[in-house]
């Protein structure tokens, strides 16, 4: 966990977090993560759902 937090800290300083940022929410520190684009459904999903 320490290594992960150190990586986040380094990324925030370098600006390489992919949009993750530290903000405030209701006056408290908050980690903000951007929404991801919708993924394409796998080819097999329709066949599995039809069973």
C-alpha positions in Angstrom: 0.0 0.0 0.0 2.9 2.3 0.8 4.4 1.8 -2.7 1.0 2.5 -4.3 0.5 5.7 -2.4 4.0 6.8 -3.2 3.3 6.2 -6.9 0.1 8.3 -6.7 2.0 11.1 -4.9 4.7 11.0 -7.6 2.1 10.9 -10.4 0.2 13.9 -8.9 3.4 15.9 -8.8 4.4 14.9 -12.4 0.8 15.3 -13.8 0.8 11.7 -15.1 -2.3 10.4 -13.2 -4.6 10.2 -16.2 -7.0 12.8 -14.7 -7.0 11.6 -11.1 -6.7 14.6 -8.8 -7.0 15.6 -5.2 -9.9 18.0 -4.5 -12.2 18.9 -1.6 -15.7 17.7 -1.0 -17.7 19.2 1.8 -14.5 20.7 3.1 -12.7 17.3 3.3 -9.9 16.0 1.0 -11.3 13.9 -1.8 -9.7 11.8 -4.6 -11.5 12.5 -7.9 -11.3 9.9 -10.6 -12.6 10.7 -14.2 -15.4 8.6 -15.6 -14.4 5.9 -18.1 -15.8 5.6 -21.6 -18.3 2.7 -22.1 -16.6 -0.5 -23.2 -17.7 -2.5 -26.3 -19.6 -5.7 -25.3 -17.6 -8.8 -25.9 -18.7 -10.9 -28.9 -19.8 -13.9 -26.8 -22.0 -11.9 -24.4 -25.1 -12.1 -26.6 -24.8 -15.9 -27.0 -24.4 -16.3 -23.2 -27.4 -14.1 -22.5 -29.6 -16.0 -24.9 -29.1 -19.3 -23.1 
